[in-house]
């Protein structure tokens, strides 16, 4: 088929997902699988090769992501149940002072959302924003919007959140580079977004948050827990990130064949690093604080509950991406895009942004965009498709491409995004107020993030 025909099939597949999710109210998991099969058949694949691509896409995506998301969910629920996240947030607010409470909560959101889904993090930290508003007599949005800015930045920029973790796998990007550059570009993005949201955007709505109830009400069978140490909480938060980034640094210095690098490759793997940190939460934030082992098990199981749907949708997005590649659509689109005047990072951001606005899910937008531009970025994909540019990229470039896609997929959260309704409900905002606050926060994260990603690219290019 001609390139334009393959591109039209890809556009039709994306449109089918949008139509199914937005207007027909089909679950994204079902819509993505159906669209993937339709795209494969329309592009000339035989039925058996389409089914092979479905199984391969699901397995390749979830073989790694499911483990990371599962461990991260249990880790985050232990932080919530023990009170460790709230204690850390309180200390940070005290340290920064009342005048800078909004920025402090932005940093809290940034830290807490590293191992925790945004909805769980919002439930955990929102009471602090409410308390700060009561003490100062100001709108809760003055504190809640900067806090949400931190969560939004981490959710897009710093693995092990599902979106960037999955895209890193799809683009063969080193996760250590993604985390390091995600922090380097994410913190200034947070500073810009938190300042604008806490000063300008907070005037658009007062907010009236409903009471946030605990997931598991305390009963007579639950013994009171000792207060967690802030140092222990910080150590557990930093441990997996330090191990993953440390593995990348040691391998870059000593080489892949060095014994130290080989051993650190084990403990610095995201799966092992999160496993160690999760064991740490079970003991230091559970057993050691007086939590019975049976309660630790219940908390861990409760942490897995919100991960199921996300994993299914993520896996289906991986199926859609695999069909785009196996059908030849990915290579054809990548070759056509390579002939445009847009820089690769800008193009990756733009593709993700367009898909995000159209269909709502940031994770689906990330994965779909990764499938369309993988041939330009991944050295393996580039070698298969004959795109010379991909093979010429330095090791850190795929990580920047991951961040560019994640930033683009953050833009303009609106009524087709479940997070839009989640934020509006928890802050007590109307639809119009949510559009004037949260939608703009996400757009600032996307645009400012791209700016800092491009600056990082210039700096690394000059350094290299």
C-alpha angles and dihedrals in degrees: 000000000000119000092247090054092051090046090051090052090051091049089048091052093051090046090051090055091050093047092047096048101038106034107017092039093226115162111261091237092058094039093052094048092048093048092047092054091046093050091049094051093043091053092056102264116145118243093252093051090048091054090046089053091049092054094042093048093049094045097044092049100044098035088082106015096053092058094047094046092046094051092043091052093053090045091053095046090053089053089053098044095048093048090238096129093049092047091051091048092051093051092050092050090051092048096050096043131229095285091059097036093116093057090043090054089048088058090045090053089048092053100039094048093057094087098014134075113249094247092053092045090051091054091048099050104028093086088062091055090048092050092049090051091051093050094050100032091233130128115284089231089068087070103022097056095054088046090053089047090060092048093048092050094049092044089058104030110034125058143239084066107108100246103056091033092057094043090050088056093047093049095041089239120164106251092214090059091046092053095044095047091039090059093042093052097031099059096058089043088054092049092054095043096044093050094049094043095047095048112026105021095041089068090065095070140014098206128211108212117202119231109282109225124206117256091233116028115223113257135186090265091062114085117213113264126231115248112270119238116249089218091055092048092050091047092052091048094049098039100080093042092048092049094049095045092041091056091055093047095048092047090050091051102038102026131242095282098056113113092231091052092050093052092044088051086067099049092033094056108110091237094053094039093053091043091056092046091048091052086050092055091048090057108027097036096031124024095026092051092052100267111146116237091244090057091048088055092050091050091050092050091048089053090060094055098083092043097067100074092040091053093049093050090044091050092049089051087054089053091053090049092049092052090050089055099040092047091054092243093115093053094045094049092045091052091049092047090048088064093058122096093239118110112247095247093050091047092050090050093048095049091051092045093053093049091046094053092047102047106019106224113109092199093052090046091052094049095043092048090048090055091052097048101030092101090062097047112028112078091214094051091044092054091051095049099040094242102147096193094069094057091051096060118110119240095264096052097079088053090055089048089054090053093046091053091046091049092049091048090056096063126117105353104200142154096314091058120086089211089062091062093040093056093043092051096048094047095042094239129153120237091259092049091049090052091051093049119021095031090053092044090057091046092052090050090053097046099038090043092056090050094054091043090056090048089052089050091053092048094048092046091052092046093049 
